Amino acid sequence: MNKANISLPQSKFPQLLRFKKGEQILEQGQLFQGYFLIKSGLVKTVRSQEPGNSTLLSIKDQGEFLGEFYEERAEKRLSYSAFAMEDHTLVEMIQLEENPNQKLLRIIHTLQVEIHTARLRLERILFQDAEFRIISVLKDLGERFGEKYGDETLLKLPLTHEELAKLTDTSRQTVTTILSGLKAQNKINYSRGRILFRNIHQLKTPNS
């Protein structure tokens, strides 16, 4: 991944920053200086663990916030990295001390959604098999980011099988097997960066 040369602004917001596909918006472990509001484009959040290992946490779009932090030795540090998934991704930096009540409420709402999403992800790991997790995540991505064409839904998202595996807490081989099975059943068709759902509402998870 490329890392953009960012000098965080000191003046009052709105302060807009533009990123190319693959550029880093936030770096895990950096000092927290405020939240970022996504104005346009898609952003993925990634948490690094041991050297060489990472988890794809989420994909965020316009209107969502970035900037979850943890405290270490009385300092607030970012708990994940964030990367632009599209060219011309635009974010606004919001410094908390300058934050009006309405945007503060939106930040709180975003954090509540992230907590809920994390709880659902944990429940899927504990109680559901890999096929259930993959199909559930595919449906969620399709419903959030897909474009409707009659009964069909086209999802244009630059996710590799490896990244989808990290998002569903499975393996790349399992993702490939499940996608191939859905394609053989004519439930989806897919190519690089695109998944076409024949009818997303009829895409059933196992035992549903």
Helices and strands as residue ranges (DSSP letters): E 2-3, E 15-19, E 23-26, E 35-40, E 43-48, E 54-60, E 65-66, E 69-72, E 75-78, E 81-84, E 89-94, G 96-98, H 101-127, H 130-145, E 147-149, E 152-156, H 161-168, H 172-184, E 188-191, E 194-197, G 200-202
